[in-house]
Amino acid sequence: MTPDPAPLALVVDDQPVTRLMVKRALERFGCAPVLEAADGIAAQAILREHPDVALVLTDIMMPRMDGLELLHWGRETVPGAIWIVLSGLDTFDSAVAAIRFGAFDFLPKPPRLEEMEVSVRNALERRRLLAEQARLHAELQRKVRELEEKSELLRRDLERAEVIQRALLPGSPPPVESYCVQAVYRPGQHVGGDLYDVVRLGERHLAFYLADATGHGVTSAMLSVLFKQRLVLVDPETGRALAPAAVLDAVNRSLCQSIEAPGLFVTAVIGLLDTVEGSVTLASAGHPPVLHVREGRETRLIRRTGPALGLALDARFHEERLWLAPGDRMLLYTDGLLPSGTERELERLKRVLSMPLSSAQEMLGELRGGAATDPDPDDVTLLLIDAHAGPSSFDNGAASPNLTASGAAQPGGEVVFYGETEDAVHLALRGRATWMHCDAFYETARAVLEEGRPLVLDLSGCDYLDSTCLGTVHELVGRGRVVLAGVTPVVRALFEELSMDRVLASIREDVTAAPELYALSTRHDDPAAWRQRILHAHEALSGLSEHNREEFRGVVESLRGEIDGG
């Protein structure tokens, strides 16, 4: 290892005897060479020529430029040098000031050899430590840049992986008469372990499945890909649909033979719907229970009929059979929807499933309160099958074509609109208004009312309000100076069902419409604000009747728990 070079030093003093004494002492301490200057001006010239000077010992009282002026200049010009000032008793205050300006130490004149040696060695050690600190900091910055570059490459790879994984998901539901099939897929990270599909098999059968690979991220995504590769729904010889239990048995054997690493498994539920007779055959491998809602009857739970896939080669799976009568609905979901998996969460899911929600997206919104704030969120997938005719849809979480990058609504996707007349401000809701639009709707309305301006809520183009929107409307009407216009019979029926008497009393038929309306952005970036808005809206509805209190008890208690624990 090459030894460090001897430090270069400079002595500045107008007394030749003192300069010589200090120079010889510094040479004995290992400094080489030791330069000399008779005043500050001469020292400046030397420091410009030798910016690598490690140590400067300077007197304070000198002609032309004193030691304090030199110190001020030198701290900027040669920042790597360590400064020690020499002070007589008459310049003690100036020496103290020099310490405040950045000098390392001061020594009385004439300096004693022992004190000078201690001060010089400490000064040089400090310089060495500072240099090491600077080196380590530079090394750390280099490492950080490398990590940032690797992180960016990883981010791009994950984004590409997400695109590839989404290609495994179905793009659109198959046409099925008398049934409505909806799915919502939300990966916890860029990629996830959830997988689903709905496949038409022949003229009368519909096969569907929902799978969840253990863990998060890339590992679970790769495991879900392996599951899909090994999944066979149709007998290759006869072309007939295989029984769900037989499908799970074959996949389980294949995974057990392929996966040697411990702790890797897949939960899955597979169903076969006979669209003619309305029967459904289900088999579940360690998956959360399937919910079957029957009008006027208790919700049925179809729990797992065998262990998770990939754990035991000799696992056995059996089947459950049920019938979907007109108006029934069946929900399959992954465990990310109910993170704790408690009976309380399951009861809440039953209540939400029985509420008059028309889409899987709205159901997810009611259950999750707007958004998850877990730094390591799990994947969530819902598959909802309704035994009634209606439009089917698959929502795989891709960017909506109706939204710009900033979140502003584009033509065809607008819900909240703003306009003004001489008499009032108009806020209009169009189409289906849900919790996703309530934050922008409420904050805009609140700002208008706080300015003391009358507000018209135009619902002439609105055909649906979820419970968060209904509660928000009730809150706004309670502030006063709010009237409702263009209320359709469908929306009025919702007001009546929830005993929203004050809202009903605020409906007017003779309100002049705004001449022009502009779409408001419904961008929402604050999950805590979403939850508060959803909670306040449901609290407002709960206070209107005993029926409402029971109806929304689960939602209110859950949201209060999330906020209090948040």
N, C-alpha and C positions, 0 to 999 in steps of 0.2 A: 504494500500500500504506500503510495507516494505521500510523504509528510507535507503538511501545509506550509506554504512559503512564509518567510519571516515578514511580519507586518511592517509597512512603511509608516513612519511617524514624522511629525512636524512640530518643532518648538518655535514659538513666537514670543519674543521678549526683547525690549529695547536695551536690556543690560547684558553685555557680552558674557560676563562671569556667570550669570544665572543660566543663560542659554547653554554654555559649555557644560555646566554641572548637570543640567537636566538631560542634555544630549548623551553624556557619558553614562548616566544612570539608565536611560532608555536602551542604550546599546547593551548594557549588562543584562537587561530584562529580556533581551532577544529581539528587539526591534532593529531592522536594518533595511535600507539605510535610514538615518535620522537627519532630516533636512532642517534648515534654520532660516528664520526671517526676523528682521529687527522691528517690524511694525505690521499693521494690518494690510497696508497696501502691498508690501512685499509678499506677505503671506497669500494674498489673492492671486498674485502672479504664479506662485509655486503651485497652488491648488488647481489653477486652470491647467497647468502643465502636467500635474500629477493627480488626476481625479481619483486614483486608487488609494490615496492616503487613508490609512486605517485609524490613526490616532492623532489628535491635535491637542497639544498643551499650550495654552496662551495666557499671557498676562492680560490684565484688564486695562491698566493705565499705560497708554503708549501714545507717541506722537502720530500725527496724520490720521490714523484710524485706530480707535481703541478696540479692546477685546470684545465688547458687547456688539459693536457694529459688525465686526468680523464674524461673530457667532451667528448673527441674524443672516448675514449673506451666505455663510458657509452651510447652514442647515438646509438651504434651498439648493445650493450649487453642488455640494458634495454630500448628499444625504447618507452615504454609507460610512462616513467618518464618525468616530466617537470623540466628544469634546470634554476636556478637563481644563478648568480655569485656575490660574494662580492668583492669589489675592493676599494683599497686605491688610493689616487691621483697618486702615483708612478706607479700604474699598470693600469691606465685608458686605454691606448692603447690595453693592453691585454684583458681588459673587452670588448672593442669594437670588437676585433677579436673573442671573445667567442660568441658574438651575431651572428656574421657571420657564426660561426660553428654550430649554432642551439640553443644557450641558449635563453630562453624566455625574460630575463631581467637582468639588473645588478643594484646593490645597493652600494652606497658608505659606506665605513667602518669608524666609527661604524654606522650600519644602524639605522635610526630613526624608531620608532615603527609605526607611521602612514604610512610612505612610504612602510615599509615592509608588513603591513596588506593589502594595496592596491595591491601591486605586487603579494603577495601570493594568494589573492582571485582571481585576474585576471588569474594567472597561473593555478590554480585549475579549474576555469571556462573554460579556454581554453582546459584543459585536458578532462573535461567533454564533451565539444562540439566535440572534436576530437574522443572521444570514441563513442558518439552518431552518428557521421558521419560514423565511421567504422561499427557500427551496422546497420545503414541504408543501407550502401553500400553492406554489406553482405546479408541483406534482399532483396535488389534489385537484387543482383546476383542470389539469390535463386529463386526469382520470374521470372527472365529472363530464368533460366534453366527450370522452370516449363512451361513457355510459349513456349520455344523452343521444349520441349517434346510434349506439346499439339499441337504445329504447325506441328511437324513431324507426329503425329497421324492423324491430319487433312489432311495433304498432302497425306498420304497413303490412307486415306478414299476417298479422291477426285480421286486419281489414280484408285482405285477400282471402284468408281462410273463412271469414264470415260470408263473403260472397259465394265461395264454393259450398259452404255448408247450407246456405239458403237454397242452393240449387237442389238439395236433397228434399226440401220441403215441397209439398204440392202447391202449384201456382193458383189453381182455381178448383172449386168443388165440382164433382160430377153432377149432372142433372138428376134429380130424384123427385118424382111426383109425390105429393102429399107429405113431404118431409122438408125441413129446413135445417141445414147443417152449417154451423159457424165454428171457426177456430181462431184463437188468438195466441201468438207465439212471441215471447219476450225473453231473449237471452240475457243472463245476468251480466255477462261481459261481452267482448266482441263475438266470441263463439261460446256455445253451450252444449249441454248434454241432452236436451230435450229433442224429441223427434215425434212426428205424427204423420198420418196419411189417411185418406178416405178414398177407397177404390171401388168402382163399380165392377161386379163380377157377374156377367150374364145379365139377363133381363130382370131378375127379381132380387138379387142379392147385392148387398153393400157391405164390404169389409172395411173396418176402421181399426186403428191402433194408436196408442199413445205410449211412448217409452221415455225413460229418464235414466241416463247413465250416471253412476256415482261420481261425486266430486264436481268441480267447476272447471271452466276454461278448456284448454287444448286437450287435456287427458280425457275429459268426459266427452268432448266432441269426437275424438278419434274412436272412443268406445261406442258411441252412438252410430258412427259410420260402419263399424264392424257389425253391429246389430242389424243394420239395414241390409248389409251385404248377405247376411246369413238368413234373412227372413224370406220365407216362401209361403205365399197365401193360397196357391193353386196347385193341385196335383198335376205334375208335368205329364203324366200318362193319360189321365181322364179329362183334364181341363176343368174339373170340378173344384169348388171352393173347399179348402181344408177346414176341418173343425178347429176352433181357436185353441183348444187344449193340445191338439196335435202340432199346431204351429209353434206353440211355446216349448213343447217337448223337444222338437227338432232344433230350435234356436239354442236352447239351454245346452244340449249335448255338444253342439258346434262351438259355443263359447267356452265351455269347460275344457274342451280339447285344444283350444287356441290360446287361452289366456293362462299364463303360469304365475303372473304377479298376484300377490295376495291383495285383498281389499277392493278388487275391481268387479263390479256387477252392474246389472241393468234391471230396473223394475219396469214392467210393461203390463198393459191391459189390451186385449184384442177382442173385438166383437164382430159378429156376423149378423146383419139385419136382413130379415126376409121382408121385403117391402110389400109383398102381397098379403101375407097373414099378420104382419106387424110383430113378429117374434124377434127377439134378440138373444143370441147365445154369447155368453161372456166367459172369458178365462183371464185371471189376473195373477201375475207373478210378482208378489211382494209389493204391489202398487197401492196407492191410496184408494179408498173405497169409491166406487161409482155411485152416483146419486140418481135415483129414479123418482121423479116428482109426478104424483098422480093427483089430479084435481079432486079436492075434497077429502083426500086420504093422507095418511102419514107418509113422509118421504122414506123410501126404502134404500138401504145401504147394501150394496153388493161388495163385500170385502174380498180380500185376496183369496184365491183358490189354489195357491201354491207359492213356493219360495221365490226369491229373486233369481234372475237368470245368471248363470256363470259361477254359482257357489257349490252346487252339488250335482254330480253327474247322474245320480239315480233319483233326482227330484221327480215328483209326480204332480200333475196338474189336473184338476177337474173343472167342470163347467157349471155355470148358472144360467137359467133361462128366464126371460121375462117377456111381457107383451107391452108394446107401446100403443095405448089407446089414443084416439084423437084428443089433442090438447095436452098429452103427457110430454115431459121433457126429461132428457138424460144428460148428465154432466160427467165428463172425464177430465181430470186435471192432474198436474204434477205437484209434488210436495212443496215447491216454491211458493204456491198460493197460500198454504197454511204453514208458515215456518215452524211453529212449535208443535203442530199436530195434535193439540189438545181437543178434548170433547167440546170445550167452549167454542173454539174456533170452528169446529165442525157444525155445531148448532147455528152459529152465525152464518156459515155457508148455506145451510138449509134455508134460513130465513131469506137470504138474498136471492137464492135460486127461486123461491116461491113468490118473490116480488114481481110486479109487472114490468120487468126489464125486457127490452126487445132485442138486445144484442149481447154477445159475449164481451165486447169492449166495455159496455156500460156496467156489466156485472163485475169485471175486473176492477173498474174504477171504484165501485162501491166497496169492494172488499179491501182494496189496497189504500184507499183514502187519497188517491192522486198519484203517488209515486213512492218508491222505496228509497230509504236513505241509508240502508246498510252499505258500508264500504265494500263488502264482498257479497253482493246480492246473488241469490240463486235464480236459476232459470224458471220461468213460469209459462205454462201452456194450458189452455182450456180448449176442450172440444165439446160443443153443445149441440145436441140433436133434439129438435122439436118435432113432434108428430103433428105438424100442420103445414099446409102449403105456405111458402114464403121464399124470399130471396136468400140464397146461401152465400157465404163469404168466408174467405180465408185471409186473415190479417197476420202477416209474418214479420211485422215490425219494420218494414222498409219505409223510407221517407215517403210521406204522402204526396201524390202529384199535385195536391191542392195547396201545398205549403211551400213558401220560399225558405231559404236558409235562415232568414231572420224570424220566421214563425208567422209572418203576415199571411192572412188568408188571400187566396187568389180566386178568380171567378169560378163559381161552381162549388166552392167549399166554404163560403162565408156563412157565419152564424150570427155574429153580433154586429149591428149597424148603428151609426150615429148620424143625427141630423138636427137642424134647428129651424124653428119658426119665430115670428116676433113674440109669440106668447109663451113658448116652452121649448125645452130640449127634448128630443125624441131619441129613445133607445129601442131598437127593434131586434127581436130574436126571430131567426128564420130556420126552417127545417127542424132538425133534432138538436135541442139544446141540452148539454150535459155538464157535469162538474168541470170538464176541461175548459169551458167557456165562462164559468161563473166568476173567476177572479177578475178578469178584465171587465166583465159586465158590472159586477158589484162596485169595484173601485171607481169606474167612470161615473156610475150613478151617484155614489156617495159624494164625489167631488162636486157634482152638479147641485145636489141638495145642500151641501155646506155653503155654497155660494148663494143660497136662498132662491134658486130658480126652480120653477115648476118642472116636473118631469112626467113625460108620457112614455109608458111601456107599451110598445106596439107589438102585439102578438098575432097580427093578422096572417103572417106567413109561417107561424110556428105550429107544428103538429105534434110535438112531444116535448115535455119538460121532465127531467129526472128529479129525484127527491131533493138533490142539492139545489137545483135551480128553483124548485117550488119553495123551499125554505128561504132562499135568497130573495125571491119576489116578496114573500111575506115580511121579511125584515125591512125591505125598502119601503113597502107600503106603510109599515109602522112608523116610519120617520116623518110621514106627512108630506103634503104637496105632491103626491104621486097618484096618477090615474092610469088605468089600463084601457087600451083600445084594441078593437079587432079580435077579441077573444073568441076562438072557435069553440064549437060545442064539445070537441074532444078535450081541449084544455080546461074548459069550464067544468067538465065532469071531474077532472082531477082535483080542481079547487074544492068542489063539493064533497068528494070522497074523503078529503083530508080535513074537512071542517074549517076551511080557510075563509071564514065569514067576512073578515075585514077586507080581504082581497076581493071577494065577490062584490062587496059594497062599493069598491072603488072603480068598477067597470063602467065605462061611459060609451055611449053610442054616437055622440055628436062631436067627436074630437077631430079637428082638421089635421090631415096627414101632412108630414113633412114633405116639401117639394123634392128634396134630394137627400139620399142616405149614402154614407160612406162606411165601408167595412172597417171594423176595428181589429187590430192584431190581438190574437188570443194567446200570445206567447206567455209561458209561465215558467219561471226559473227558480222559484222558492218553494221547495216541498213543504216546509213548515207552514208557510202561508196557505198552501192548498189544504192541508189538514185542518187548520183553524177555520177556514172558510166552510169546508164540508161539515165540521163539527157544529159551528154556529147555525148553519142552515138546518141541520137535523134537530138541534136543540129547540130552534124556533118552532118546527113542526111538532115536536114531541109535547110541547106545552099547550097544544090546541085541543087535545082530547085524550081520553084514556086509551082509545084504539091506537092513536098515533104513538103514544108513549110505549105501548107494547110492541108496535110494529118496528120502531126504530131504536128500541132499547139496546140491542146488540151492537148496532153501528155506533151509537153514542158512547157506550161503555168502552168499546174497542179503541175508538179514536182518543178518548180521554186517557186511556192507559198508554197509548203510543206517545201522546204529547207530554204527559207527566213523566214518562220514563225516558223521553227524548233527549 
